[in-house]
Each structure stands twice: as structure tokens, then as C-alpha cells.
Amino acid sequence: MAAADAPVPELQARADACAARLCAADRVLLASHIDADGLTSAAISATALERAAIPFEVVFEKQLDADSIAAIAGREYGTVLFTDFGSGQLDIVAEHERDGDFVPVIADHHQPAEADTECHLNPLLEGIDGASELSGAGASYVLARALAARSTADERLDNRDLAALAVVGAVGDMQASEGALHGANEAIVAEGIEAGALEETTDLAIYGKQTRPLPKLLEYASDVRIPGITNDERGVVSFLDGVDVSCRSGGEWRRWVDLSEGEKRTLASALVKRAVSRGVPAFKIDRLVGTSYLLSEEPVGTELRDASEFSTLLNATARYDRADVGLAVCLGDREAAFERAKRLLTNHRRNLSEGIQWVEERGVTREDTLQWFDAGDEIRETIVGIIAGMSMGADGVSRDVPIVAFAEKSDTETKVSARGTGPLVGRGLDLSAAVGEAARAVGGDGGGHDVAAGATIPTGTESEFIERADSIVGDQLG
């Protein structure tokens, strides 16, 4: 694949080096993270390895640390491919490489540690923002394209079809939170459209357009809160009954995807008018419309058709210790795995709803430059970060400062999740630096992105962590 044909030319040399290493391997251990970005990264890489006839095994980790890397080394694979993590732990990985335990290949987008290795594919190393312009799945896609070019001359196996999964990973990693994917992600979207795997449309920017009945679609839409509609079941029904659109069919509520284009425009216009009449600021109303990414090969009206719903389905699997189910769905299982994933999704939605309600009822503690809550064992540590992010803007929770959430990880460890916003990052917020530094100061470790980060700290050090993090964020925001 010539550089001109590469999805992200800046990363081509690194992708070629990684692909060459994988093609030279007798077998590969593929290790990946458990969120939607990690699952799609694993699926993209697994498909690329299979098409290149490279034997491999897949393992998943909630967190990559010294113990989990040692366990990976104990599997005695000559080559280990890390996807959606590995960069932040490169110092530990490099030690194992020097000891001859394995040769690492890394496709990641998190902030790298102070170490280096030959096969390291990360957008941050080439000046591309890994928090907003290329996800772990995107880095894995770049590697998959390079691997196809090296391992086969069959254009049907150029791996462009995997762009759909890369977009699901990017959307799941909140890289479309400002309304659309941008930067290096745009090139991947273009390849997916060219391959017939993706469709890009301008549409209502509300989650659940494929599967939720119209009343629930609007009632649960909380990104832009509209008085009399958001979290107001009766208000939503009254609103829909007053719109010149047939919102019911045969006594059943229709879904957004069931409406004609004209009906969608009518309903969207009525929604905007309602928001204006209720005093919603114009900049928030603008967020009611955004870009949707549809997977062309998936049936309309399913959880797999829209990238945002697909990513939520994936989070409902691995975050509940069923990464195998999420991976199987990504790899095409539309029977047993898909049905199991949908059952897990029902449970996930209930847990998210209860978690947000818990935060609203208990409230958050406000410091000088951040806010925080400690869920203890009331919220699962694998989803507390999602709940923290979704809670921003809810009653009593501000979007003007970052939020930090604690949850019990074990008897001796506490999980830390932190979330910010695009405007805060624009003012200088870097949660990866703040959380990482504060965690190490209390005997833990962490990192991530400027807008979202996580850590593990010793139980009992939460107050000291908050004091340190508050000071660091204060310095960042001036």
C-alpha cells in the first residue's frame, strides 16, 4: 500500500514496521482492553491476522499493569500485539522485551510512557490527537490495512470493510462528542463509505434512533435538556400528540428510523421550537443535530445499525466480564452471541439509569476546580466512568468543572475515573496528566486522555488524591 493510499499517511512507516513484525511471527497473542474501543480494536486485529493466515489467540484485560503484563509474558508467545492499551505501560513492556519474554507490537492512542520500542503505532507520536482524532480501533485499522498490503495481493481482502468497526470504536470512545468525527478519523470514514461498509448522514443527534420508541427516545435524551420533554414521560406524549406526524402505527409507537424524511424534518423542527420556547440556549440547540454513522450491512432498526448503539451494546458485554460475547458480535455472530449481548444490554441500561439516579440523589462534592463522588460498592467499577460522564449536566452536577468518580475495585484498591468536556480541554485541561500525577503521588498509577482518564489508587488515599488533583487541575485551568 503506497503512502498516498494509506488511510493515515503520517502513521504509514510505523504501521509497516508493525505489520512486518506480525508477518514474521509464528503465532501472536492479541491482548486488548474491555471497552467498546478495545473490543473493536481486537476484532479488527483478529480479522486482519486471520486473513493474513497468522495464528493468534485473544485475551482481554480490564487494566494493563505490571501483574497483567507478567501474566501475558507467562503465556510464552514470541510476539504480543497490544491494542487500545500498551503505550501507557511501555516502560514495563520494554523491560519484558529486554528480558526476551516477548516482542511487543502496540496499536494504541493513549499517552505513551517514557520508553520506546520498534513496533509502536500511536497517533500521538506523529502529532495526531489520540483523544479526539484517532482511537485505539483507528490505530488497529491503520495496522490492519498495512498488514493486508503486506500479506496478500487480493484487493478483496484490503481490510477497508473493517473501517465500520473502527468508527464504532471511535464513537464509543466519545470522539464524535462535538457532533462528528474529525481529523484522522475522517479518512477512515471515507474508506468505509468507499468500501460500502458505512453511511454518513446528518440527523437528530439523540441516542436510540434505531431501537427506541419515540416517547422513550425523547424522554431519555439528556445531552440537550428540554423542559417538559427530558425525563418527563407525560410531557413527551403531549408533545408528540401535538406534532403533525403520525407517531403511532397500529396502536404502537413508531421509532425515529420508521419515519419518512419529511416526518423527521417536521418532528425535528417542532423539537427545536419547543427548546427555543423553553429558553434552551442556542449553542445547546445546535447540538440537537449532528452526524450519524450507519453500518450499511446491518439491518435497519437493530442495535448494530448505528455506531453509537453498537458501541453501547459492546460496553454492555466486556464491562460485565463477557468480552467473548462482544468480540463474537464484532466478528459476525448474529445468533447466540447477539441475543446474549442484547440481554446484557438490558442489564447495562438499568445499571446506568440506577447509577445516574444514585449520583443525582447523593450529589457531588465541589472543590475549587473539580467535583467528585465516591460510589463505594454501589456502582460497578467498570461503568462508574460512563456514569460520571453521563451525570455531567444533570441536577446538581456541573459541566463547568471536571468530575472525578471513585468505586471499589477490591478490598485494597479504588478505581478512579475522571471526565471533562471539550471546552475545558480547550482551556488547558489534561486529565491524563492530572490523574496520573495525583495517582502516583498516593502510591497508585493512571493515565488516559486529556478529556477522560482513569487510575487505580490504594484504598484510603481518596482524600489526598482529590487534594492533589484539584491543585493540578487548578494550575492547568489557570
N, C-alpha and C positions, 0 to 999 in steps of 0.2 A: 504494500500500500504506500503510494507516494505521499509525501508530506502534504501536497495540495489536496489529496483525497482524504486526509486524516480528519476525524471529527474535531480534534483539538490539536492543531499543529504544534503548539508550544510544548505539548507533552509527548510528541511522537518519539523522540530519541529515548526517553525513559520507558515508554511503552514497548519499544522494540527490544530494549535490553531485558525487560521483564519477560517478554514473550520468548526470547531466545533461551532464557534460563528454564522456563517451563517446558519448552520443546526438548530440552536436553535431559529432563528428569525422567527417571524410570517410573516414578509414581509421585503423587503430590498429595499433601494433606491441606485441605482447604478449610481455614478457620475464619469464622465471621461473627459479627455482632448479632444481637437478637431483635433489634427494632426493624421497622419496615425497610429502612435503607440497608441494614445488614442482610436481611433476608433476600432482597432483590439483588444485592451485590453477590451473594452466594449463588443465587440461581443463574445470574448472568455468567459468572465464572464457571459454574458446574457445566452449563450448556456448552460454553466455549471449549472447556477441557475435553468434554465428551466428543464434540465434533472434531477435535484435533487428535482424537484417539490416545489421550494421555490418561492413564489410570489415576483415580483420585478417591479420596474419602472426605466427607464433610463433617466438621464439628462446629458447635456454636458455644459462645461464652457470653455470659451477662456482662462481664468486665474482664479486660485483659490486664493481668497483673503478674507479678513475679511467680506466684504459685501456678496460675493457669498456663503461663508460658513454659514453666518447668514440666508441667503435665504434657503439654504439646511436644516438648522435646523428648519425653519418655516414650512417645509413640514410635520413635525411631524411623521417621520419614526423612529422606535426604533433602527434600525440598518442601517448604511450608509456604503456602500462599495466604497472606492475611488480607482480608477485605473489610473495609469500613472500620478498622482499627489497626493498630500496629505502629503508626507514626509516633504517637504519643508515648509509646513504650519502646522506642527504637534503641534506647540505651541498654535495656535489658535484653532485647532481641539480639543486639550486636554482640553482647557477651556470649550468648549461646552460639552465635555464628563463629566467633573466635575460638570457642572451645570445640568446634567441629560437630556440634549437635545437629545442626541443620543449616541449609542455605535459605534465607528468607527472601520472599518476593512480596512486596507490600503495595496494595492499591487502596489508598486511604485519602481522607481530606481533612483530618484533624491536625492541630498544631504539632509539628514534629519535636521530639526531644533533641537534646544536643548530642547527636551521634549521626552516623552515616552508614549506608550500605549500598552496594552497587545497584540493586534492583528495587528502587524506591520510586513509585509513581504517586505523586501528590501535587495537586494544583498549586498549593502554597509555595512550593519550591520554584515555581515559574511565574510568580506574581499574580496568580488567579485566586480569587477569594473562595476558600473552601466552605465557608458558611453560607454563601448565597449564590455562587456561580457554578459549582460542581460538587455533587455529593459523592459518597462512597460508591454508590451504584454507578454514577457517572464515570468515576475513575476506573471501575471494573469494566464498564462498557468500552472505554478507550483501550484498555488492555485486551478485551475480547476481540476488538476489531484488528488490533495488531497481531494477535495470535492467529486469527483466520488468514490474514495475509501471508503469514509465515508458513502455515501448516497445510494450506490447501489452495489449489488453483480454481476450485469450483466456486463461481460467483454466487451460486445459490446459498453458499454457506459463508457469506461475508459477515454474518452476525449483525447486520443492520436491523433485523427484526427484533433484536434484544433491546433496541432503543426504547421500546414501550416499557419494559421493566425498569430501565434507567430513569425514565420520567416518573414512574410510580415511586421509586426511591427518593428522587429529588423532592417531589411533592410531599411525601411522608416526612422528609427532613425539614419541612417548612420553608423550602427555598422559593416557593411561589407565594409567600405570605403577603407580598406587596402587590399581588394581582396577577402576576405572570412570572414564568421562569425567564431568566436573563443570563447574559454572559455566555460561558461555555455551554451551559445547558441548552441555549437556543440552537446551537449546532447539532446537538443530539436530537432535539425535537425535529429539526429539519430532516435529518436522516431517517427518523422514524416515519415521518409523513411520506418521504420518498419511497420507503420500503412498503408502504401500505399498512403499517402497524399502528399508526397514530392518526388522530384527527385533532385539530386545534380550533376551538370555537370561542366566540365572545358570548358570554351567557351570565345569568344570575350567579353571583359569587356566594352561594349558600351550599353548605354540605348536605348531601342526601337527595340530590335531584333525580337520581336514578331509582331509588327504592322507597323513599318516604312519601306517604300520602300528603297532600298539600297542607292540611292543617298542622301536621307534625313538622313538616319542612320549615314552615314559617315560625311556629311556636318555639322550636329549639334553635333557631338561627340567632346566635348571640354575638357574632362578630360586630354587627351593627345593631344595637338595641333600639327597637322602635316601641315606644309606649303604646299599650293597647294591643300589641301583637306578640312581642317577645315574652315568652313564659306566661302567656295569657290565652288559655285554651278558648274561653268564650269569646274573647276579643278577636281571635283569629277566625273563628267560624263566622262571626258577624261581618268581619271584613270580607271574607270570601263570598258570603251570600250577597254582598252589595256590589260585587265586581261583575261586569258584563262578560263573564266567561262561565261556561258550563263546567263547574268544578267537580260535579258528581256524574257518575255513569252507572246506570242500573242500581242506584242506591248506594254505591261505593264511591269513596273519594278517589279522584284521579291523582296521579303523580305528575310532577313537573315534566317528566320525559314523555308523558302521554299527551301533552298539549301540542297544538299546532304552533307554528312560528308566530302567527298572528295572535293567538291566545296568550302566548308567552309575553309578547310585547305589551298587550293590554294589561296583564296582571302585573308585570314589572313596573309599568307606568303608574298604576294605581298604588303600588307599594312605595314608590318614590314620593308620590303626592302625599301619602299618609305620613311618611317620615318628615317631610317638609312641614306639614301642618302641626306635627307634634314637636317641632323645634329641634330635630336632629341636625347637627352642624353639617354644612355642605361637604366638608372633607370626609366625613363619615359616610354620607350618602353616596359619594363617588365610589366607595368600596363595595357597594351592592352589586356592581358589575365587574367582571374580571374574565380571565381566560380559563377555559376548561380544557382538559386533555383527556380525550376518549381513546380507549383501546379498540381499534377497528374490528378485531377478530372476536371480541367478546359480545355476547347477546345484550341487546338493549334492555334496560330495566333490571340488571343484575349488579351485585356488589363489585363486579370485576370490570364493568364498562368504563367507569370514571376513575381516573387515577387517584383522586382523593379518597373515594370509598374503598378502592382496592388497598390503599396503604393502611387504612384503619382496620380492614379485615386482617391484614398481616400482623399489625400490632396486637390484635386480639389472640394471636396464636403463640408466638415466641415469648411474649411477656407473661404468659401463663404456662411456661415450660413445655410448649408444643411447637417448637421451631420446625420439627419434622413435618407437621401439618402445613405450616406456611410455605415451606420450601416445596412440598409436593404440589400445592396450588400454583405456585410460580412456575413449576416445571410442567404444568398442564393437566394435573389431575382434577377433573371436573365432576367426579363422582364422590367417593368416600371422603377424600380429603376436603373437598369443597363443602360438603354437608357438615363435616365436623367443624370446619372453620366458621361456618355461619352460626352454629350453636355456641361456639366460643365468643363470637362477636356479640351475641345477645347478652352474654355474661359480662363482657367488656363494657358495653354501653351502660349496663346497670351499675357497674362499679364506678365508671366515670361520673355518672349522674349523682350517685351517692357521695362520691369524693368531693365534687364541687359543692354539693349541699353542705357537707361537713365543713368545708372551708368558709362558706358564707355564714354558717351558724356560729362557728367558733371564732371567726375573724382572724386577722393577721396582726402581728406586732410591727409597728413602724419605727424604724431607726432614722438616722439623719438622711441616708441616701439609699436605703433599701427597706423592704418589708419581708416578713418571714412567718412561717408557721411550722409547728412540729406535729406531725401526724402520728408519731409513735408506730404502733402496730395497727392503727385504724385504716391506713391506706397502704396497699401493696407497694413495696419499694420500686418495682419495675414500672409502675404507672404514675408515681407521685409527681414526676416531672411533667407529664402530659396534663395532669390536673392543675398543677401550678400555672402552666401556660394558659389553659382554658379559663382559669379563675380571674386572670387579669382583666379588669374592666367590670367584673361582677360587683354586686353590692358590697361596699366596704373594702374592695381591693383595687388599688390604683394601677393605671398604666403609665404613670409618670415616673416610677422608680422600678428597678428590677425586683423580682420576687425570688426568695430562697425557700426551699421546702426540705424538711427532714423527714425521714421514715426509717423505721427499724430494719436493719439488714440482718443482724444476728445479735446474739447476747452482748457482743463486744464491739460491734461496728454499726455506724449510722450512715445511711445513704443521703447524700446531698444532691439536690437538683436545683438549678438556677435558670431563670428565664428572663429575657429582656425584650425590647422592641426595636424595630428598625430606627425610629427617631433617636432612641437612647444610644444606639451604636453610632449613629451619625454625630452625636455629641462627644464620643470618645469611649463609650462603654466597651469593655472587653472582659466578658465573664470568664473566658478561658484562663486569662491571666489572673483575675481576681480570685476565682475559686481555687485554682491550682496553688497559688501562693498562700492563701489562707489555710488550705488543707494541709500543705506541707508544714506550715508553722505549728500545727497542732498534732503532728505525727501521722497525717494521712497523705493522700495524693489525689490528684484530679486534673481535669482539663476539659477540652472540648472546643467550642466556638465562641466568637465574641457575643453572639446573641443567645446562646444556650450552652450550658456546661454542667458537669457533674463531678462528684468526688465521693470518696469513702473516708470517713474520719473515725477515730476512736470514740466510742460512746462516752458521754460525759464532757466532751470538749465543744459542744454545740455553741455555748455562750461565747467562748473565746474565738471560735470560728467566725461568728457573726460580728464580733467587735473588729476583728482583722479585716473581714470582707467589706464591712461598712466603711472603714477607713480607706481601703484601696479603691473602692468604687467612688468615694468622695474625691479622691485625687484624680481619678480618670475623668470625672464629670466637671471638675474644676469648681 
